[in-house]
Amino acid sequence: VIFSKALSSQRRKYYLDVKMAKNGSKYLVISEQVVGDTPDKNERHRIMIFDDTFNEFASAIDEIKGQMK
């Protein structure tokens, strides 16, 4: 892991990790952990954004951010 950032709100935790692939390229892993009523109901979801689409992904987030205000 090159860089990591964690965020939390009530029952959800988000992790943003920048990692290095075996071929030397960087990618972003966004993980969401949802705490269930019991430990067996916890959920974890992950998406990976690779460097070839990162700028497009970041631009889309910036555009969406304006709509969230």
Contact map, one row per residue, 1 for C-alpha under 8 A:
111100000000000011110000000000000000000000000000000000000000000000000
111100000000000011110000000000000000000000000000000000000000000000000
111110000000000011100000000000000000000000000000000000000000000000000
111111000000001111000000000000000000000000000000000000000000000000000
001111100000001110000000000000000000000000000000000000000000000000000
000111110000111100000000000000000000000000000000000000000000000000000
000011111000111000000000000000000000000000000000000000000000000000000
000001111111110000000000000000000000000000000000000000000000000000000
000000111111100000000000000000000000000000000000000000000000000000000
000000011111000000000000000000000000000000000000000000000000000000000
000000011111100000000000000000000111000000000000000000000000000000000
000000011111110000000000000000011110000000000000000000000000000000000
000001111011111000000000000000011100000000000000000000000000000000000
000001110001111100000000000001111000000000000000000000000000000000000
000111100000111110000000000011110000000000000000000000000000000000000
000111000000011111000000000111100000000000000000000000000000000000000
111110000000001111100000000111000000000000000000000000000000000000000
111100000000000111110000011110000000000000000000000000000000000000000
111000000000000011111000011110000000000000000000000000000000000000000
110000000000000001111111111000000000000000000000000000000000000000000
000000000000000000111111111000000000000000000000000000000000000000000
000000000000000000011111100000000000000000000000000000000000000000000
000000000000000000011111100000000000000000000000000000000000000000000
000000000000000000011111110000000000000000000000000000000000000000000
000000000000000000011111111000000000000000000000001000000000000000000
000000000000000001111001111100000000000000000000011000000000000000000
000000000000000001111000111110000000000000000001111001000000000000000
000000000000000111100000011111000000000000000001111000000000000000000
000000000000001111100000001111100000000000000111100000000000000000000
000000000000011110000000000111110000000000000111000000000000000000000
000000000000011100000000000011111000000000011110000000000000000000000
000000000001111000000000000001111100000000011100000000000000000000000
000000000001110000000000000000111110000001111000000000000000000000000
000000000011100000000000000000011111000001110000000000000000000000000
000000000011000000000000000000001111111011100000000000000000000000000
000000000010000000000000000000000111111111100000000000000000000000000
000000000000000000000000000000000011111011000000000000000000000000000
000000000000000000000000000000000011111111000000000000000000000000000
000000000000000000000000000000000011111111000000000000000000000000000
000000000000000000000000000000000001011111000000000000000000000000000
000000000000000000000000000000000011111111100000000000000000000000000
000000000000000000000000000000001111111111110000000000000000000000000
000000000000000000000000000000001111000011111000000000000000000000000
000000000000000000000000000000111100000001111100000000000000000000000
000000000000000000000000000000111000000000111110000000000000000000000
000000000000000000000000000011110000000000011111000000000000000000000
000000000000000000000000000011100000000000001111100000000000000000000
000000000000000000000000001111000000000000000111110000000000000000000
000000000000000000000000001110000000000000000011111011001000000000000
000000000000000000000000011100000000000000000001111111000000000000000
000000000000000000000000111100000000000000000000111111100000000000000
000000000000000000000000000000000000000000000000011111100000000000000
000000000000000000000000000000000000000000000000111111111000000000000
000000000000000000000000001000000000000000000000111111111100000000000
000000000000000000000000000000000000000000000000001111111110000000000
000000000000000000000000000000000000000000000000000011111111000000000
000000000000000000000000000000000000000000000000100011111111100000000
000000000000000000000000000000000000000000000000000001111111110000000
000000000000000000000000000000000000000000000000000000111111111000000
000000000000000000000000000000000000000000000000000000011111111100000
000000000000000000000000000000000000000000000000000000001111111110000
000000000000000000000000000000000000000000000000000000000111111111000
000000000000000000000000000000000000000000000000000000000011111111100
000000000000000000000000000000000000000000000000000000000001111111110
000000000000000000000000000000000000000000000000000000000000111111111
000000000000000000000000000000000000000000000000000000000000011111111
000000000000000000000000000000000000000000000000000000000000001111111
000000000000000000000000000000000000000000000000000000000000000111111
000000000000000000000000000000000000000000000000000000000000000011111
